[in-house]
Structures are given as structure tokens and as C-alpha cells.
Amino acid sequence: MFGGNGSLLCTIFLFIFLYERTRADYPLEFTAQVQSYPNIMRAKEDCLPLKGNYEHAQTYVCDVDRLLTVNQINRLNELLQEFRNLKNRDSSACSPANPNPVIAIALVNKLKVGNENPDRLLSYASIFAYYLFNEWNLPSTCHTGSDKMIIFYSKDDGMIYTFAGNLLERKLPSSRLIDIAVQARLYFSNGIYEGLTYLIQKYRQVVP
């Protein structure tokens, strides 16, 4: 967890273990926000309400609050597609040594949880990312979906959280993800697109 421009708080973990909770444990607005968030595989128009010339039939960036430009979304989708196409044909489809992650990005303006401390915000961000990890039917190579990764970002909270399947543990252990997050601080201080681009490029370097 760190600050950028005095407000950006970033922590990235590879694994989280969530205890069973009832809906009553969460603010009603937050529960509604999570459950109504568009499914990136089925509702492209809801994920990308900003009108423009989107170059990819399937988006892996969901920007419901219009935090990015159309051009930035196109460029991020291109980076994610290139990453996906780096598959090593000589390796197993679900090899921990050569994982082929499919990454999707979810953006919101703010978590609807009121004024919370950073630890609580991190907890809510993890819940949001975990929900999308399970609900979005990303085109995973592994039948278990363990090669999937969700990057979740809340702008006003300055919170970014990455939830990844356990196939990525060898290449992207939690310590490596935290190091990348620390290095990303400067880039996020320059803008959301710059920070996300840096994260994707660093993940690509680690998972060749």
C-alpha cells in the first residue's frame, strides 16, 4: 500500500481467502454496485457507455464511469490481446511454468461504501474483484479458470487491486506483484491509462 500524489493507495495480492458473509455485512449501495456491474463478456455497450469507434469486438476493459478515452481503451485492449497471444505452443495449456493469463480490467469512479479507512477500502476492493473473477466468463485456457486475472481500480479511492488465479503463483507471487505496484506509483500519478499500461507491460515481462 502506498501513496501517489498524496492520494493513490495501491496494494496488489495474488491470493485472497474470503470468509463466508451475508449480504447484511456490506452496505446496501455497495452490494448493489457490485451485483449490477456489467458482465464484460455479455454487455459490451454497458461496459463502454462512451460513444466512439471501438476497434475490438470483445472488450477486456469495462469503464462504466468513462474514466478513459475511447483511444485509451482501444490501446489497452490491444495490449491485452497481444499478451494473450504470447502463448508458448510447446508448453502445456495450463503450465505453471508458462502460464497464459487472460486479463480483464474493471474501473469505477468510487466504491459506494462511504468514508472508510484504507484497510477497509482494500477489503471492499478485494470483494469486488473476487466477484468479477467468478462472474465474468473470461475465455480461460484452463477449465478451472486459474489462469484468469482481474485488475480492479477505483479512481476516487485511489485503490487498485489485482485478483489472479493460482496458476500464476510461480511467475507472479504476491511479493512480485507488490514490487510491481510500488514501481507503478509514478505512472499512476500521471494518469489511470499510464498506470494500467505499466502494470500490463510489467506482467508481460514476468510471464513471457
C-alpha positions in Angstrom: 0.0 0.0 0.0 1.4 3.4 -0.9 0.5 6.9 -1.7 0.9 8.6 -5.0 0.2 12.4 -5.3 -0.9 12.1 -1.7 -3.9 10.0 -2.5 -3.2 6.9 -4.5 -3.3 3.7 -2.4 -2.2 0.6 -4.2 -1.9 -2.9 -2.9 -1.8 -6.0 -5.1 -2.1 -9.5 -3.8 -2.2 -12.8 -5.8 -4.4 -14.8 -3.4 -7.1 -13.8 -1.0 -9.2 -16.1 1.1 -12.7 -14.7 1.9 -14.8 -16.0 4.7 -18.5 -16.5 4.1 -20.5 -13.4 4.8 -24.1 -12.4 4.4 -25.2 -9.5 2.3 -26.1 -7.7 5.5 -22.4 -7.3 6.3 -22.0 -4.9 3.4 -23.5 -1.5 2.7 -26.6 -1.9 0.5 -25.3 0.6 -2.0 -22.0 -1.4 -2.3 -23.9 -4.7 -2.7 -26.0 -3.2 -5.5 -22.9 -1.6 -7.1 -21.1 -5.0 -7.3 -24.1 -7.0 -8.4 -25.2 -4.5 -11.1 -21.7 -4.1 -12.6 -21.9 -5.2 -16.2 -20.7 -8.6 -17.4 -17.8 -7.8 -19.7 -18.5 -10.9 -21.8 -22.1 -10.2 -22.4 -22.7 -6.4 -22.1 -20.1 -4.5 -24.1 -22.4 -1.5 -24.5 -22.9 -1.3 -20.7 -19.2 -1.6 -20.1 -18.3 1.1 -22.6 -21.0 3.8 -22.5 -18.8 6.4 -24.0 -19.6 6.6 -27.7 -16.8 6.2 -30.2 -15.0 3.8 -32.6 -14.1 0.8 -30.6 -11.7 -1.4 -32.6 -12.3 -4.7 -30.8 -15.4 -6.9 -31.0 -14.7 -8.1 -27.5 -13.5 -5.6 -24.9 -11.5 -6.6 -21.8 -11.8 -3.2 -20.3 -15.0 -2.3 -18.5 -15.2 1.5 -17.9 -18.7 2.2 -16.7 -17.9 5.7 -15.4 -16.0 6.9 -18.5 -12.6 7.4 -16.9 -10.7 6.6 -20.1 -10.9 7.9 -23.6 -12.0 5.6 -26.5 -8.5 5.7 -27.8 -7.0 4.7 -24.5 -9.5 1.8 -24.2 -8.5 0.6 -27.7 -4.9 0.7 -26.8 -5.4 -1.2 -23.6 -7.4 -3.8 -25.4 -4.6 -4.1 -28.0 -2.0 -4.7 -25.2 -4.2 -7.3 -23.5 -4.8 -9.1 -26.8 -1.1 -9.1 -27.6 -0.4 -10.5 -24.1 -3.0 -13.3 -24.6 -1.4 -14.2 -28.0 2.1 -14.8 -26.5 1.2 -18.5 -25.8 4.2 -20.8 -25.9 3.0 -23.6 -28.2 5.5 -26.0 -26.8 4.1 -25.8 -23.3 1.1 -27.3 -21.6 -2.1 -25.3 -21.9 -2.2 -24.9 -18.1 1.5 -24.9 -17.2 2.5 -23.0 -14.1 5.9 -22.6 -15.7 4.4 -20.9 -18.8 1.0 -19.6 -17.9 -1.1 -17.8 -20.5 -3.2 -15.4 -18.4 -6.3 -13.7 -19.7 -6.6 -10.3 -18.1 -9.7 -8.0 -17.7 -9.9 -4.6 -16.2 -12.8 -3.1 -14.2 -12.9 0.6 -13.4 -15.2 2.6 -11.2 -15.3 6.2 -10.1 -15.7 5.3 -6.4 -16.7 2.4 -4.2 -20.1 3.0 -2.7 -19.1 2.4 0.9 -19.0 5.9 2.5 -15.8 7.2 4.2 -13.7 4.2 5.1 -10.1 3.8 6.1 -7.6 2.3 3.6 -7.7 -1.2 5.1 -11.5 -1.4 4.8 -11.3 0.1 1.2 -8.8 -2.6 0.3 -11.2 -5.2 1.7 -14.1 -3.9 -0.4 -11.9 -3.7 -3.5 -10.9 -7.4 -3.0 -14.5 -8.4 -2.7 -15.4 -6.5 -5.9 -12.5 -8.1 -7.8 -13.3 -11.6 -6.4 -16.9 -11.3 -7.5 -16.0 -10.3 -11.1 -13.3 -13.1 -11.2 -16.1 -15.6 -10.6 -18.9 -13.9 -12.5 -17.1 -13.0 -15.7 -16.8 -16.0 -18.0 -13.4 -15.0 -19.4 -12.1 -17.3 -22.2 -9.8 -19.2 -19.9 -7.4 -21.8 -21.3 -7.7 -23.9 -18.1 -11.1 -25.4 -17.3 -10.6 -24.3 -13.7 -10.2 -20.7 -14.7 -7.0 -20.5 -12.7 -5.2 -18.5 -15.4 -7.6 -15.5 -15.1 -6.7 -12.1 -13.7 -8.9 -9.2 -12.8 -7.4 -5.7 -12.3 -9.9 -3.5 -10.4 -9.4 0.2 -10.0 -11.4 2.8 -8.0 -10.4 6.3 -9.0 -11.6 8.5 -6.1 -10.5 5.9 -3.6 -7.1 5.6 -5.3 -7.4 1.9 -4.9 -6.2 -0.8 -7.3 -6.5 -4.5 -6.6 -5.4 -7.4 -8.7 -7.1 -10.8 -8.2 -5.4 -13.7 -10.0 -5.9 -17.4 -10.3 -3.5 -19.8 -8.6 -1.8 -20.9 -11.9 0.1 -17.6 -11.8 1.6 -18.2 -8.4 5.0 -19.3 -9.7 5.5 -16.4 -12.1 3.6 -13.8 -10.1 3.9 -14.4 -6.4 2.4 -11.8 -4.1 5.8 -10.4 -3.4 6.4 -9.7 -7.1 3.0 -8.2 -7.5 3.6 -5.8 -4.6 7.0 -4.8 -6.1 5.3 -4.0 -9.4 2.7 -2.0 -7.6 5.4 0.1 -5.8 7.1 0.7 -9.1 3.8 1.7 -10.7 3.3 4.6 -8.3 4.9 7.2 -10.6 2.9 6.0 -13.6 -0.4 6.2 -11.8 0.4 9.7 -10.7 0.5 10.6 -14.4 -2.9 9.1 -15.1 -5.0 5.9 -15.0 -4.1 4.9 -18.5 -0.4 5.3 -17.8 -0.6 3.2 -14.6 -2.6 0.4 -16.2 -0.3 0.3 -19.2 2.7 0.0 -16.9 1.1 -2.9 -15.0 0.2 -4.8 -18.1 3.7 -4.4 -19.6 5.4 -5.5 -16.3 3.1 -8.6 -16.1 4.1 -9.3 -19.7 7.8 -9.2 -18.8 7.3 -11.5 -15.9 5.1 -14.0 -17.8 6.9 -14.3 -21.2 
